[in-house]
Amino acid sequence: MPENENMAKYKDTYLGEAKEHLASMEKLLLKFEKKPTKLEPISGIFREMHTLKSMSAAMGYHKTSQLCHAIEDVLEVIRKKQVKPEDYIDVLFECLDALEVSLKEISQNKEKLDIDNLLQKLKELPTGGKRPKDKNQILKTDDEGIVEKIQSIEVKVKRLDVLMNLAEELLINKMSFEKINEELKNPNLTIAVDTLERLVTDMQYNIMQARMVPIGFVFNRFPRMVRDLAKQQNKEVNLEIQGSDIELDRGMIDEIGESLVHLIRNAIAHGIETPEIREKKNKSLQGTIKLTAKNIKNLVIIKVTDDGAGLDLEDIKNTAIKQGILSKGASKEEIINSIFSGLSTTKQVTTVSGRGFGLDIVKSKVDSLGGTVKAESEPKKGTIFTIEMPLTLAIIKTLFVEVGAKSYAIPLVNVERLLTVNKKDIKGMLNYEAIVLYEEHILITRLDGLFGAPALGLEKQPIVIIKKGDEKLGLAVDAFSKTQEIVIKPLNKLVKENKYFAGSTIVGSGEVVLILDVANLILTKRSRKK
């Protein structure tokens, strides 16, 4: 706890601002490491560090303030060109790590960081831990605009979640009023319901916008990670980032980070070659990893691209056959997809080793977010991992279909088209049924049989063509109902065990409608075809 108890109420504000200063300093230090002769980043770090020191002292976090002061001493000597800057970069990174740990401890109401060893290390540097005094130094202040209008404030995620839950309840109640209005057909009620719908839609949209954060919150973690991993493995790696301003729901941001960490680690450890090997291949000594994001409609596309060795497809195929994952006649697409099936190898270091470890976890995570992940690779030129997923999972547009006496919801993002086919045009195979649509062979799953509903034996069969990535499946239903925005609710334990459902929603009548899990339905189709 801070020593000044009166300041404790400002802790959240302090932590928010301190983390921003720390992120800015790390970014500047990475920039400085690339061009140590340019001292502008050091001046920037010094200003950030001085502010953090003052904030920490004011809050009573004296260990943090003391460490900031010691770092200032080193920065000032570097800034005065009294030392060789390259010799100080590693210890400065170590200091930033220590400050990050300190902020985590403060967030847990403690400040127990042992800084003695680090302070001693700083004192042993050629500076002697003493900063030369510049009597002519003037602190620049700007009297204009001391009191500014507050343009933005930090809001706790929990509060946004509460607002989202209230919006969900309003959405459900709005649907109830719509149902009542359909029965009563009262003009005044119709006007009131239309107004309610507009207000709920506007509120819903604005709460969703408040939950959206730039994907840069995740991307900005990686320059430092890439720098450290490359150094550990004696490799030279440049990370290029594009699309940091693309926004995602906060919940999606938290979930996708772990998958990106794994893909980037793999790119460094098993994709990018050492400078010696790259030189023999007539490549630049420094490898490149590109991390990009872009929007397409309601989807975000994230790519992790490296210019490394690429996947050794023959090696992957042989290993997958030995492990019973693939057959000898597997296609190139099946070979690449096998790396998401828990593929492992006895080799210690190859272009395959490590590529499979954990990629099944990446795929599971992305699937759980309603997305897809795929890999492309060209031997000796590199590998591309592409993740495609919705911007948010809180409120989605769906197609309602009827099966038996029940309604089911299908995410519209996975619906390619609706069609009605004659019964005779559905071809019966040994283990499955299919239709031919524009010369494309599409398998059919009958939801009545899947869910134990009575078969109606319709002469004109409604079919929903669903798509996940490059794969398609036709769902035979009793009827198409309507499209509707819904709020996704988690499944209870009993339903959760059924792999065909991804969640549930409550409609205006109070009925619980299950949301179909498109990914697992397509997986089931694939296994049935084999």
N, C-alpha and C positions, 0 to 999 in steps of 0.2 A: 504494500500500500504506500502511496506517496506520503512523505512526512507531513506535508501541509494538507490536513484533512479537508480544509475548506476548498481545496482545488480538486478533490476526488470526483466531484460531479462533472468536471471537464475532461475526464479521462478518455471517454470515447472520441471526443473531438481531437484531443492530443494524439491518440493512436492513429486516427484517420490521416491527420496531417503528417505525422512522423513517418508513416508507411509511404506516403507520397514522396517525401524528401529522400527516403532510403532508395526507392525505386529510381528516382531521378539520378541519384549519385551513382548507382550501379550502372545505369545507362551511360553516364558520362565517363566512368572509369573504363568501360569496355571500349568506348570511342578513343580514349586516351591511349589505351594499350595498343591500338592499331597504328597510331601516329604519335609516339611519345615526344616528338619534337614540337608538337603543337600544344601549348600550355593552356589554351582557353578552357578545355574541360576541367583542368585542375582548379582554375579560378571559380568555375561553376560549382564544383564539389565543395570548395572551401565555403562559399556562401551558403550552400545547403547545410553543411555541417555546423556552421556557426549558428544558423537558425535553430537547428535541432538541439544544439547544446543549450541555447538560451531557453527554449521551450522546456527541456528536461529539467533544467535547474529550477525554473519557475514552478514546475509541478512537484519538485522534491525528489525526482529520480536522480540521485547524485552519482551513482555508479555510471549510468548512461551519460550523464553530463561530463563526468571525469574522463571517460573514454573518448568522447567527442573532442574534448580539449586536447588530449594527447595526439589525436589524429590531426587536428588543426596544426599542431607544431610541425608534423611531418609534411603536411601539404604546403605550409608556408615556405619551408626550405626548398621543396621541389619548385614552387612557384618562383623563388628567387634565383633559380638555376644554379644552386650551390652543390647539387648532387647529380648522379646519373639516374634519371627517372625510372628506367627499366628495372632497377634493383628494388624498387619499392612497391611494384604493382601487386605482387602476390600477398604481401602483408596487408596492403590496403583492402584487398578482397576479403582477407581473413577478418579484418576489422568490421567490414560491412556485415559479414555473416554474424559476428558477435552482436552487433547492434540489432540485427533481426531477431536473434534469440532473446535479447533483452526486451524487445517490444512484445514478444510472445509471452514472456514471463509477466510483464506488466499487465497484459490483458487478463492474466490469471491471478491478479492481485498479489504479485510477488515480484521482487527484483533481486534475485539471488545469483545473478551471473558473476562468476569468478573472473575478474578482468586482470588480476595481478600478473599472470604469465604474459598476457598480451601487452600490458603496459610496460613490462620489463623488456619485451621484444622491441617495442617502439623506442625505448630509451637506449637500447644497444645499437640502434641505427646510427649512422654517422652524424645525425643531427644532435645527438646527446640529449634528445628530448626537449631542447630549448629552441624556442622560436625567436629569431632576430626581431628586435623591436624597430618598427618604422615610425619615427616621431612625426613624420609628415603625413602619415596615413590619416585620411579623413573618411569617416563613415558617411556615405551619401544618403541623404534622406529627402523625401519628397513630401512637402507639407500639403500639396494639393491632393485632394481625394483621400484624406485620412479616413473619413467616414464615407463609406461607399454603400450603395444599396446591395443587399444580399441577393445574388442572382441564383444561387443554388445552395442546398443543404444536404447533408448525409441523412439517409433514412435507413433504419435497421430493416434487414430482410424480413424479420418476423412481422413487422408492422405491415409491410407490403403483402405478406402472406395472409394476414388477417383481412386486409382490404380485398384481396383476391377471393377469399372464402365468402365474404359478404356479397361480392359481385356474382359469385356462383349461385348463392341462395336467391338473389334477386332474379337471375336468369331463369331459375327453376320456377319461381313464383310467376314470372312473366308468362311462361308457357302455360301455367295453370289458368291465368286470366284469358289467354288466347283460347283455351279449350272451353271455358265458360262462355266467352263471347260467341263462339261458334254455335253454341246451343241456344243462347238468348237472342242473338242478332239484334242487340239494342244499339241504335246509332250513337248515342252518347258514350256508351261503354266502348264502342269501336274506336271513337276518337281518343278516349282515355288510354286504351290499350296501345294504340299506335304511338301516342306520345310516350308512354312507358317504354315501349320497345326502343324508340329513338334514344331516350335517356339512358337506358340500360346498356345499349350498344355503345354510346359515347363514353360512358363510365368504364365499361369493360375495356374499350380500346385504350383509354388514357392510363388505366392501371397497368395494362400490359406494357405500354410504352415506358412507364415508370420502372417496370421490372427488367427492361431491356438494358444490357450493358455491352460495351464494345468487347469483341473477342480478344482485343489487345490485352485485356486483363489476364488472359491465359498466355497469349503469344509472348508477352513481355518477360515471362519467366525464363524463356528458352535461350536467349543470347548468353546468359551466364552459364547455364547448364551445358550448352554446346562448347563453350570456351573451356570449362573444367574437364569435360569428358575427352575432348580432343587432346588436351595437354597430357592427361593420364596415359593416353594410348599413343603418344608421339605422332599425332596426326595434325595436319593443318586443315581446318574446316571453317568456311565462311557461311554464316546463316543469313539468308535473305528473307525478309518478311514483307508480305503484301496483304492488304485487306484488313488491317488491324481495327479499322473503324466499323466493320460489319457488326451489327448488333444481334445478340441472342438473349433469350430469357435467362435470367440469373441461374435458374435451376439447371439449364442445359450447359451453361458455362462451367459450373462446378463438376458436372458429370463427364464432360468431354476431355478435360485436362489430363486425366490419367492415361487415356488412350494415346493422346498426342505425345506424352512423355515417352511411352514405350516405343512408338514409331520412330521418334527422333533418336532415341538411344540405339535402336537397331540400325538406323542409317549410319550412325557414327561407328558403331562396333563392327558391323558386318557388311556395310555397303561401301563406305569411303575407304579407299586404300591408303597405305602409308605413302609419304612423299617419294620414297625410293621406288616403290612399285608403280606409282603413277607416272614417274619419270620414264620408266621402261616402256610404259604404254603410250608414251607421247601425250600425256595429259598434263594439265597445269598441276604444280606441286600441291596447290591448295584445292581441296574438294569443296563442293558447294551443296548445301541443303536449302531448298526453297520451301517455305511454309506460307501458303496462300489461302485466302478465304474470299468467297464472293457469293452474292445473292442471286438466286434464280427463282422468281415467284415467291412462294412461301418456304423455300428451301435454302439452306446454306451448304455450299460445297467447299470442303477443306481438303487441300492437297499437301502431302509431304513428299517432296521430290528430291532425289539425290543423284549425283553424277558418278556414282561408284561402280562397283564391279557387276551389278545386276544379279539376278537370280540364276543359279545354275539349274536349269529345268531338268536336265538329265539326272543330276544328283538327287534333286527333290523327288523325281519320279521313282527312282530306284529305292530311295529310303521309304517313300510312301507305300510302295508295293510290299516291301519287307514288313512294314507295320500293319498291313492289311487295310490301309486307307484307300488305295487305288488299285484298279485292275491294270493289266499290261496294255490294254487298248485305250487307256485314258487319253483324252484330248488335251491340248495345251491349256485350255481354260480350266479343265478339271485339275490339272497339275498345279497351276497357280493357286486355285481355290483351296487345294489341300493344305497350304501353309496355315490356313485358318482352322485346321482340324486337330490341333495339338501335335503337329508333326515335330518330331525330335530326331536327333542324329547322334551317333557315337563319336563323330569327328569333333575335334575341339575348336578349331578355327578354320572355317571355310565360308564361302558365300552363302551356304545354307545354314550353317551352325548359328543358332540364335534367331534366325528369321522366323522359325516356327514357334519358339518358346514364347508363350504369352499372347500370340496373335489370336488364338481362340478366345482369350479373355477380351481382347480388343473388340472382336466381332460380337461377342455376347453383349458387351456394354453398348455398342452402337445399335445393335438390334433392339435392345431394351429402350432405346431412345427413339425408336421408330425409324431408324436410319439404315443405311447400307454401307459396307466398306468393300472395296475391291482393290486388287493390285495389278499393275502392268509392269513389265520389265523387258529390257533389251540387254542381252549379254554384253558385258564390258562397257555399257553406256549408262546404266543406272536403273532405278526403280521408282515407280510412282504409286503411292497409296492414296486413294480417293475416298473420302468420307462424305456421305450425303445424308442430311437429316433435316427435320423441320425446325423452324425458328423457335417454336414453343410447344410444349406438351400439355399446357394447362387447359386451353380451350381450343378445340379443333372443329373443322367442318366435316360432317359425315353424311353418308348416304344410309338411310334406314331401309331395311328390307324385311319382308315377312317370310317366316318359315314356320309352318304349323300355325299355332295360335300366338306365336311370340314374335317380337321385333328384335332385330339385331342391327348394330351400327358398324359401318365400314368407313375408315378414314378416307375422305375424298382424295387426299394426296396420292393414295394407292389405287384409285379407280381410273382405269383407262377408258372404258366405254361400257355402255349398257346395250344389250340387244335381246331380241326375242327370236328364237329359232324353232323351226318345225321339229317335232319329235323324231322324225325319220332322218334328220340331218345330223343327229348325234350318233357317232360311230362307237359301237361297243368293241373294246379290245379285250385281251385276256384278263388283265388286272385293273383296267381303267376305261373311262369313256373320253371321247375327244370330239372337237369340231374343227373344221378347216375354215379359217378366216383370212381372206386375201392371201391364199397359198401358205398360210402359217398354221402349223399343227398345234392346237391349244388343248391341253388336258382339262377335263371337267371334274369338279367335286360337287356332289349333291349334298347340300347342307341338311336336308331332311334326314337322310340316312346317317350323316355324321352326328346329328344331335338327337336321333331317336324320335323324330316326328313322323306322322303318317305321310306316305307318299300320295300325292294327288294325281299323278299320272297325266300331267297336262299335255295337250296336243301342241300348244304354243308355250315353249319353255323360256321364262325370263332368265337371262344369264348376265352376271356382272363379271367383266374382265378386270381382274386386279393385277397389279404389277409391283414388283419389288426389285429394284436394280434392273437387270436385263431379263429377268424371268417373269413369266405370265401364268395365270391360272384362271379358268372360268368357274365361277360359283353359281350353281343352279339353285335358284330360290323360288318361292311360291309367287312373290310379287315384289315390285319396287314400290316403296312408300313415298319418301320425301327426303330432301336434303335439309340438314339442320345443324346449327352450331351447338356443340355440347361441351359440358364440363367433365373432364376425365376424373373418375374416382378410382382409388385402388380396389383391387379385388379382395374379397374375404378369403380366409384360409381354404375353405372347401373348393371354391371356384378356381382359386389360384393354381391348384394342382392340374387343372385342365389346360393343356398347352394351346388350345385354340382361341383363348380369350386374352386380350391385353389389358383390359380394364372394364369399367362400367360407368354408366351415367344414370341420372334420374330425370325423367321427363315430367311434364306438367301434371299428368294424372297421378304421379307418385310411383309409376311403374319403373322398375330397375331394368335397364337395357344393357346387354353385354356388348362390348366392343370387340370385333374379331381381330385376332392376331394374324395379320397378313403374312408375316415372315414364316411363322410355323406352319400355316396352311400350305404355303408353297414348298416348304421343306418336306412335308408329308407327301405332297404330290410327287416330288422328285424321287423319294424312296419307293413309292408305289410303282412308278414307271419302271424302276430297275427290277 
